[in-house]
């Protein structure tokens, strides 16, 4: 698996297909394989004639594991995605993120609009602005001695998910403590790239996609019917909505 180093942090990535590039940024406690390969996103996009680049965010997958929460500031992780594009000689690309990856994508689109042709924010709605969606109790769940020591349902879900993906739970705990930055309404309103906000109708983590979309000039909201935060990722409505959005964008 290829990797490169940015600010002393090794970042693993995949680079498949040919055509217009699209960069994929996964969510918290996930990996490029879990978020994008297994649900069929990489194969769908490469078949559609796209060059697909997906990274493991710092602390995740095959990328470097860090244990200082300050190393997971969303601006730093957006910098990793920007540096990957520069490393590959990509001046401009569509960027799609899910959950924490959508937060990273929004920060990237705000700071470097010249590099983002269009932004797809999956699994993140108004909690980009109002709150973060995931509780810091998840960090405590990840650090608990055993799953039996985790009292809350959300914490148990992420502890189980982290164990299934063989993740470094200490690194993930630092990540969720350090990556809780939000954007102001004025900052969101200043995003000037085409934006699609896609959220499951049963997603109780993201916040309203429609409430976020109305803050961004020209943004579109996509409902993913009957899906919660975890099950929206590979949904066919989500995939078709993204395909339609990308076909329409300038």
N, C-alpha and C positions, 0 to 999 in steps of 0.2 A: 504494500500500500504506500503510495507516495506521501511525502510530508515536506514541510519547509519550516523554517524558524522565523518567528516574528517577535521582536522585543525579548528574545531569549526563551520564548515559549514554542515548543514544537507542536505543529498543527498538522494532523493527518487529513487527507482529502481523497476524493475520487474524482476522476475526470473522464467522462465517457461520451461517445457520440460526436457528431459533427454538426455544424450549423450555428445558428444564433445562440449565444451562451445564456444559460439561466443558472443562477447560483441558489442552492438550497441550504437553509439554515434550520437545523433541528431544534426541538424543544428540550426543556429541562429533563435530565435523567435519561434521555434517549441517545441515539447515535445516528450517524448517517445511514447505516444499514437498517436500523429499526424504524426510523421515521420515513425514509425515502426509498430504500431498496425493497424491503419486504412488502410494503403496501402497493408496490407496482409503479411508483412515481417515476423512477429512473427509466424503467423500460417503456412506460407510456410516453415520456418526453423524448427519449432518443428515437423511438419509432416515429414520432411526429417531426423528426428532423432537427432536433435541438441538441446542442452540446450541453451536457449536464455536469455541473461542478457542485459537489456537496462536501462540506467539511465536518469533522468532529470538533465541536466547540471545546475550548480549553476545559480541562477537568472531566471530559467525556470520551468514551470510546478509546481510540488509539492515540489521542492527543495527550499532551503533558498534564499531569495531575498536580494541582496547586492547592494549598491548604490555608491561604490567607484570603478571607472574604474580599478584601480590597482588590485582589487580582481578578475579580469577576464583575467589576463594574461594567454595565452594559456598553458604555462607550469603548472600553477596552476590547470587548468581544466584537463590537462592530468594526473596530480597527483590525481585528484578525481577518474578518471577511474582506475588508478593503485591501489588506495586504495580500491576501490570497489572489484576488483579482489582479493586482499589480504583478505578483510573482508569475502569473500565467500570461501576462501581457494583454489582459482584457481591460480595455478602457471603459466599457459600458456594458451592462447586462441587466436583464430582468432578474429580480431577486424575490424569492419566496421563502418565508419563514413560518414556522408553526409554534404557537405559544411563546415561550421565551425567545425562540428564533424569530418570531414576528416582531417582538419588542426590539431585538437586535436590528432587524430589517428596517424598522421605522427610524431608529437612531441613525442608521447608515443613510437612509434616504434624506433625512433632515440635514445631516452634516456634509454629505457628498452627493447632492442631486445630479451632478454631472456624470456620476458613475452608475446611477440607477435609472434604467429606461422605464421600468414599471415595478411597483411593489405589491406583493400579495401577502396580506396579513391573515394567516389562518389561525384559528383558535385563540384570537385576541381581539376583544372589542374595546369597550370604554375603559376597561381596566388598564389600558395603556396610559390613561390620564388619571383615573380615580382608583387608587389602590393597585395592587399587583395581582390579585386573584389567588395565588398560592400562599398559604400560611407559613410563617417561620417554624411552626410546630413540626413541619415536615423535616426540618434539620434535626430536631430532637428525635424524631422517629428513625431517621437514618443512623443516628448515633446510639440508639438504644441497644442494650446487650442482646436482646432477641426480639422477634416479632411479637411475642406474647407480652412484651413490656410496652407496646405501643397502644394507647387507649383510643385514639380517634381514627375514624374510617379513612380519611384522606391520607393521613400519615401511614397507615397500614398499606394502602394502595401503592404509594410511592416506594415504601420500604420493600414490598414484594416485587415491584417492577424493577427496582435497582438490583435486587438479588437475581432476578431472572436474566438481566442483561449483564450480570457479573461486573457491575460498576464498582468504582471506588467510592464507597458511601461517605467517607470523610471528605473527599473532594466535593462531592455533591452537596453535602451540608454547608461547606464554605461557599459554594456557588449560590445556593438559594438565599443565604444571608447577605451576599454581596451584590446580587444582580437585581435589586428591587427599585431601580430608578424609574421614574415616570417622566412623561412630557407634559408641559402645560398646554392648556387649550390654545394659547397663542402659538406655541411651537408646532402643535399638530396642524393648526390652520395654515402655517407657513410651508408645509410640505407641498411641493409643486410638481410631483411626478404622478402619473396615473396610479391609482390605488384601488385594489379589491380587498374588501374585508369579508372573510368567510368564517362563519361561526355556526356550530350546531345548535339546533333549536332546544336541545336539552343540556347544553353546556352551561354548568353553574360555576365555571372557573373564569371564563373569558370576559364576562360582561357583555352588554348589548353591542352587537356589530353595527346595528343601524345607528345607535347613538354616537359611535365613533365616526362612522362614515359621513354623517351630516356636518362634522367639524372640518372635513377635508374637502376642499373645492374639487368637485367632479368625481369624488370617490363613489364606488359602487358597493352595496352590501349584498351578500349572498347568504341565504339561509340554507343550512345543511339539515334537511328534515329528519327528525327523530333521532339525531345523533348527539351523544354527550362528548365531553372533551377528548376522551381517549379514542372513541370510535369514529370521530369525524375524519381522522387523518386520511384513510384510504377510501373514503366514500366516493361512489361514482358521480354523485351530484357535484361534489367538490371538484373532482377532476374535470368534469365537463364544463363547469363554471369557469375554471382556470383556463381551459382551452379556448373558450369563447372570449374571455377577457383578453387573453394574449393575442387572439386574432384581430381584435378591435383596436388594440392600443396603437398609438402612432409608431 
